[in-house]
Amino acid sequence: MLETERLILRKMAWQDADQLLLIFSDPKVMQSFGGILFDRVMMGKWVERNLNHQDRYGYGIFSVILKEKDELVGDCGLEHMEVDGSHEVELGYDFRSDYWNRGLATEAASAVRDYAFEQLGLKRLISLIRPDNLASQRVAEKIGMRKEKECVQGEVFYHLYSLVSLRGGHLREAT
């Protein structure tokens, strides 16, 4: 579990599926994922995939709880993946559209970045962001990531943002 000033980031659970569905069935949110809206079956598969990832790698995507309302408002975490033949760890985040523009994604992503580097000892993080998702690009930049390159992943075009850790916990931009 991670905690920030306004948020609790806890391990995702099956019981979160209904609240997560509020995010993944929102057309505003899903515009950044090609416009496909999740139904309960798709949401269940997504949660199962994330729980399996957590078991396999020892890290995954957290459910993000807004402390003041004790309400699930998003997810943020880490996913192991292969990009252009390299093993990478992606830092990703999704938030309910009624909680956008409050700095919550940046707050959660900063906490996960610090957890990844300081607790897990990861050396590099990436974020795959669609070119038209300016809000996610801003979040990535606010936590120190910079656009490294463009790539295609699963037949989708992305900007790949990255950040690497230096020894001693100091961060620097990826080159």
Residue frames relative to the residue before (quaternion, step in Angstrom):
aa qw qx qy qz dx dy dz
M 1.0000 0.0000 0.0000 0.0000 0.00 0.00 0.00
L 0.1477 -0.7559 0.6331 0.0772 3.54 -1.11 0.82
E 0.1051 -0.7930 0.5973 0.0578 3.54 -1.13 0.60
T 0.1060 -0.7565 0.6432 0.0522 3.54 -1.08 0.86
E 0.7645 -0.3471 0.2521 0.4811 3.55 -1.26 -0.13
R 0.8274 0.2201 -0.0864 0.5093 3.59 0.86 -0.96
L 0.7681 0.3890 -0.1509 0.4857 3.57 1.23 -0.43
I 0.1686 -0.6921 0.6835 0.1597 3.47 -1.41 0.41
L 0.1240 -0.7590 0.6367 0.0559 3.55 -0.88 1.01
R 0.0392 0.8148 -0.5726 0.0815 3.56 -0.45 1.22
K 0.6730 -0.4851 0.3633 0.4239 3.53 -1.26 0.43
M 0.4982 -0.6560 0.4853 0.2932 3.54 -0.96 0.91
A 0.1100 -0.7850 0.6083 0.0405 3.56 -1.14 0.74
W 0.6721 -0.4920 0.3685 0.4128 3.56 -1.26 0.45
Q 0.6507 0.5556 -0.3125 0.4127 3.55 1.02 -0.86
D 0.5948 0.5882 -0.3556 0.4168 3.60 1.23 -0.25
A 0.4544 0.7401 -0.4304 0.2461 3.60 1.21 -0.40
D 0.6763 0.4958 -0.3181 0.4423 3.62 0.82 -0.87
Q 0.6838 0.4628 -0.2936 0.4817 3.58 0.94 -0.81
L 0.6261 0.5193 -0.3356 0.4752 3.59 1.07 -0.66
L 0.5944 0.5763 -0.3606 0.4295 3.57 1.09 -0.65
L 0.5682 0.5796 -0.3820 0.4421 3.61 1.15 -0.50
I 0.6574 0.4804 -0.2980 0.4983 3.58 1.14 -0.62
F 0.7889 0.3948 -0.1764 0.4367 3.54 0.68 -1.18
S 0.6610 0.4183 -0.3287 0.5292 3.57 1.28 0.19
D 0.5043 0.6348 -0.4148 0.4130 3.59 1.32 0.19
P 0.4326 -0.7282 0.4639 0.2596 3.63 -0.54 1.11
K 0.6137 0.5483 -0.3592 0.4401 3.63 1.05 -0.64
V 0.6720 0.4763 -0.2905 0.4870 3.59 0.95 -0.87
M 0.7506 0.4498 -0.2308 0.4255 3.54 0.73 -1.09
Q 0.4265 0.6768 -0.4733 0.3689 3.59 1.25 -0.04
S 0.6710 0.4967 -0.2851 0.4709 3.58 1.10 -0.71
F 0.7146 0.3820 -0.2417 0.5339 3.60 1.29 -0.11
G 0.6985 -0.4869 0.2654 0.4524 3.55 1.10 0.65
G 0.5913 -0.6408 0.3383 0.3540 3.58 1.24 0.27
I 0.4939 0.6513 -0.4425 0.3689 3.60 1.23 0.04
L 0.2301 -0.7828 0.5675 0.1108 3.57 -0.69 1.13
F 0.4225 -0.7092 0.5087 0.2443 3.56 -0.94 0.92
D 0.2108 -0.6968 0.6619 0.1785 3.50 -1.33 0.52
R 0.7514 -0.3985 0.2555 0.4597 3.61 -1.25 0.00
V 0.6402 0.5264 -0.3311 0.4510 3.59 0.99 -0.79
M 0.6691 0.4887 -0.2961 0.4752 3.59 0.88 -0.93
M 0.6405 0.5239 -0.3264 0.4569 3.58 0.99 -0.81
G 0.6413 0.5305 -0.3171 0.4548 3.57 0.98 -0.85
K 0.6585 0.5000 -0.3037 0.4734 3.58 0.98 -0.84
W 0.6410 0.5256 -0.3190 0.4594 3.57 1.02 -0.80
V 0.6541 0.4903 -0.3095 0.4858 3.60 0.93 -0.88
E 0.6470 0.5208 -0.3232 0.4536 3.60 0.91 -0.87
R 0.6373 0.5230 -0.3209 0.4662 3.59 0.97 -0.87
N 0.6779 0.4900 -0.2942 0.4624 3.59 0.94 -0.87
L 0.6512 0.5009 -0.3203 0.4717 3.60 1.00 -0.76
N 0.6335 0.5138 -0.3242 0.4791 3.60 1.05 -0.74
H 0.6196 0.5352 -0.3305 0.4694 3.58 1.04 -0.79
Q 0.6347 0.5317 -0.3216 0.4594 3.59 0.95 -0.90
D 0.6741 0.4917 -0.2945 0.4660 3.58 0.90 -0.91
R 0.6961 0.4958 -0.2759 0.4400 3.58 0.93 -0.88
Y 0.8179 0.2832 -0.1112 0.4883 3.58 0.82 -1.03
G 0.4704 -0.6923 0.4359 0.3307 3.60 1.20 -0.31
Y 0.7417 0.2054 -0.1855 0.6110 3.56 1.30 0.21
G 0.0606 0.8069 -0.5848 0.0560 3.54 -1.21 0.37
I 0.7115 -0.4141 0.3488 0.4478 3.51 -1.18 -0.67
F 0.3071 -0.7531 0.5620 0.1505 3.52 -0.90 1.02
S 0.3898 -0.6193 0.6112 0.3015 3.53 -1.29 0.41
V 0.2510 -0.7825 0.5579 0.1160 3.56 -0.87 0.99
I 0.1249 -0.8043 0.5809 0.0024 3.52 -0.66 1.25
L 0.3328 -0.7121 0.5845 0.2012 3.56 -0.90 0.97
K 0.4544 -0.7369 0.4313 0.2539 3.57 -0.48 1.23
E 0.6926 0.5222 -0.3073 0.3914 3.57 0.75 -1.04
K 0.7709 0.2960 -0.1722 0.5371 3.61 1.14 -0.53
D 0.2905 -0.7599 0.5111 0.2774 3.59 1.30 -0.24
E 0.4690 0.6714 -0.4099 0.4015 3.52 1.00 0.99
L 0.4387 -0.6677 0.5356 0.2736 3.57 -1.04 0.84
V 0.0428 -0.8318 0.5527 -0.0278 3.56 -0.59 1.17
G 0.8230 -0.0193 0.0214 0.5674 3.59 1.23 -0.14
D 0.2870 -0.6960 0.6069 0.2548 3.48 -1.37 -0.32
C 0.0407 0.7768 -0.6265 0.0499 3.54 -1.16 0.60
G 0.3529 0.7530 -0.5039 0.2338 3.55 -0.84 0.86
L 0.6072 -0.5770 0.4564 0.3001 3.46 -1.41 -0.33
E 0.0165 -0.7894 0.6136 -0.0063 3.53 -1.07 0.80
H 0.3669 -0.7044 0.5712 0.2072 3.54 -0.89 1.04
M 0.1435 0.7876 -0.5881 0.1150 3.58 -0.92 0.89
E 0.3882 -0.6732 0.5652 0.2767 3.51 -1.33 0.15
V 0.0018 -0.7830 0.6204 -0.0444 3.55 -0.86 1.05
D 0.8448 -0.0652 -0.0017 0.5310 3.56 -0.73 1.09
G 0.7312 -0.4530 0.2242 0.4581 3.56 0.98 0.90
S 0.6602 0.4741 -0.3109 0.4927 3.61 1.27 0.05
H 0.4283 -0.6629 0.5448 0.2834 3.55 -1.13 0.67
E 0.0088 -0.8036 0.5911 -0.0687 3.55 -0.77 1.12
V 0.2515 -0.7060 0.6267 0.2135 3.54 -1.35 0.18
E 0.2101 -0.7943 0.5636 0.0856 3.53 -0.64 1.19
L 0.2410 -0.7021 0.6526 0.1519 3.50 -1.14 0.82
G 0.0374 0.8171 -0.5705 0.0738 3.56 -0.59 1.18
Y 0.0704 -0.7919 0.6065 0.0076 3.55 -1.26 0.46
D 0.0121 -0.7587 0.6510 -0.0223 3.53 -1.16 0.80
F 0.0062 -0.8131 0.5814 -0.0299 3.58 -0.85 0.95
R 0.6001 -0.5469 0.4461 0.3765 3.53 -1.20 0.60
S 0.5222 -0.6752 0.4196 0.3088 3.57 -0.88 0.92
D 0.6314 0.5264 -0.3519 0.4477 3.63 1.11 -0.49
Y 0.6916 0.4078 -0.2831 0.5247 3.61 1.30 0.06
W 0.3876 0.7177 -0.4862 0.3136 3.58 1.24 0.31
N 0.8233 0.2832 -0.2111 0.4442 3.54 -1.36 0.38
R 0.5592 0.5706 -0.4072 0.4426 3.56 1.08 0.76
G 0.5420 -0.6432 0.3880 0.3769 3.59 1.29 0.03
L 0.4158 0.7368 -0.4566 0.2753 3.59 1.24 0.10
A 0.6442 0.5146 -0.3331 0.4574 3.60 0.95 -0.79
T 0.6514 0.5055 -0.3130 0.4714 3.58 0.97 -0.83
E 0.6446 0.5225 -0.3142 0.4612 3.59 0.98 -0.85
A 0.6838 0.4707 -0.2820 0.4810 3.58 0.90 -0.91
A 0.6709 0.5031 -0.3034 0.4525 3.60 0.87 -0.92
S 0.6188 0.5336 -0.3411 0.4647 3.60 1.05 -0.68
A 0.6569 0.5068 -0.3057 0.4671 3.57 0.96 -0.87
V 0.6712 0.4819 -0.2987 0.4775 3.60 0.95 -0.84
R 0.5977 0.5506 -0.3536 0.4632 3.60 1.04 -0.73
D 0.6898 0.4772 -0.2832 0.4650 3.57 0.81 -1.01
Y 0.6221 0.5350 -0.3240 0.4710 3.59 1.02 -0.79
A 0.6645 0.5211 -0.3045 0.4407 3.58 0.88 -0.96
F 0.7373 0.4153 -0.2318 0.4798 3.57 0.87 -0.93
E 0.7703 0.4029 -0.2059 0.4493 3.57 0.79 -1.01
Q 0.7619 0.3558 -0.2022 0.5021 3.61 0.93 -0.80
L 0.7571 0.3689 -0.2063 0.4981 3.59 0.87 -0.91
G 0.3752 -0.7560 0.4643 0.2685 3.58 1.21 -0.38
L 0.3126 0.7445 -0.5290 0.2610 3.59 1.14 0.52
K 0.3805 -0.7526 0.5014 0.1935 3.55 -1.09 0.71
R 0.8051 0.1168 -0.0207 0.5812 3.58 1.15 -0.55
L 0.0769 -0.7593 0.6441 0.0521 3.53 -1.17 0.71
I 0.1298 -0.7590 0.6305 0.0978 3.53 -1.22 0.58
S 0.1086 -0.7231 0.6655 0.1496 3.51 -1.41 0.12
L 0.2323 -0.7416 0.6156 0.1305 3.55 -0.92 0.97
I 0.0306 0.8179 -0.5658 0.1001 3.55 -0.52 1.23
R 0.4531 -0.6810 0.5023 0.2803 3.54 -0.87 0.94
P 0.6224 -0.6041 0.3490 0.3548 3.58 -1.00 0.81
D 0.7195 0.4446 -0.2623 0.4646 3.62 1.03 -0.66
N 0.5794 0.5826 -0.3780 0.4265 3.61 1.26 -0.03
L 0.1067 -0.8528 0.5105 0.0262 3.54 0.45 1.28
A 0.6170 0.5531 -0.3550 0.4330 3.61 1.02 -0.70
S 0.6771 0.4694 -0.2972 0.4826 3.61 0.92 -0.84
Q 0.6033 0.5429 -0.3574 0.4620 3.57 1.07 -0.64
R 0.6494 0.5137 -0.3142 0.4644 3.60 0.98 -0.83
V 0.6255 0.5224 -0.3428 0.4673 3.60 0.99 -0.80
A 0.6512 0.5164 -0.3167 0.4572 3.59 0.86 -0.95
E 0.6784 0.4864 -0.2930 0.4663 3.58 0.89 -0.89
K 0.6455 0.5334 -0.3286 0.4367 3.61 0.97 -0.76
I 0.7181 0.4022 -0.2603 0.5047 3.61 1.10 -0.56
G 0.6929 -0.5279 0.2502 0.4227 3.56 1.26 0.37
M 0.5168 0.6397 -0.4290 0.3736 3.59 1.20 -0.04
R 0.1298 -0.7616 0.6293 0.0841 3.53 -1.27 0.54
K 0.5656 -0.5854 0.4530 0.3636 3.54 -1.18 0.61
E 0.2185 -0.7957 0.5590 0.0818 3.53 -0.76 1.14
K 0.7801 -0.1800 0.1772 0.5724 3.55 0.91 -0.95
E 0.4299 -0.6223 0.5662 0.3276 3.50 -1.38 -0.11
C 0.0262 0.8028 -0.5943 0.0397 3.56 -1.06 0.71
V 0.3375 -0.6856 0.6009 0.2343 3.51 -1.37 0.22
Q 0.0080 0.7776 -0.6260 0.0576 3.55 -0.82 1.05
G 0.8369 -0.0188 -0.0180 0.5468 3.58 -0.62 1.10
E 0.6531 -0.5463 0.2773 0.4451 3.55 1.10 0.87
V 0.5951 0.5195 -0.3709 0.4882 3.59 1.23 0.44
F 0.3937 -0.7216 0.5293 0.2100 3.56 -0.98 0.93
Y 0.0102 -0.8097 0.5850 -0.0465 3.58 -0.85 1.03
H 0.3400 -0.6048 0.6548 0.2996 3.45 -1.46 0.18
L 0.2240 -0.7596 0.5964 0.1310 3.57 -0.87 0.95
Y 0.1371 -0.7628 0.6309 0.0364 3.53 -0.71 1.20
S 0.0258 -0.8218 0.5692 -0.0007 3.58 -1.03 0.69
L 0.0528 -0.7483 0.6606 0.0290 3.49 -1.40 0.40
V 0.1244 -0.7877 0.5998 0.0659 3.56 -0.95 0.87
S 0.3929 -0.7029 0.5517 0.2173 3.52 -1.23 0.62
L 0.2560 -0.7192 0.6198 0.1816 3.51 -1.16 0.65
R 0.6403 -0.5052 0.3861 0.4309 3.59 -1.18 0.37
G 0.7552 0.3580 -0.2865 0.4684 3.52 -1.12 0.70
G 0.5936 -0.6267 0.3461 0.3675 3.56 1.23 0.27
H 0.5064 0.6344 -0.4433 0.3802 3.58 1.24 0.06
L 0.2917 -0.7651 0.5533 0.1529 3.54 -1.01 0.80
R 0.0050 -0.7656 0.6421 0.0398 3.52 -1.22 0.51
E 0.5842 -0.5716 0.4395 0.3727 3.52 -1.25 0.41
A 0.4785 -0.6259 0.5241 0.3235 3.52 -1.17 0.59
T 0.3132 -0.7473 0.5525 0.1953 3.56 -1.09 0.64
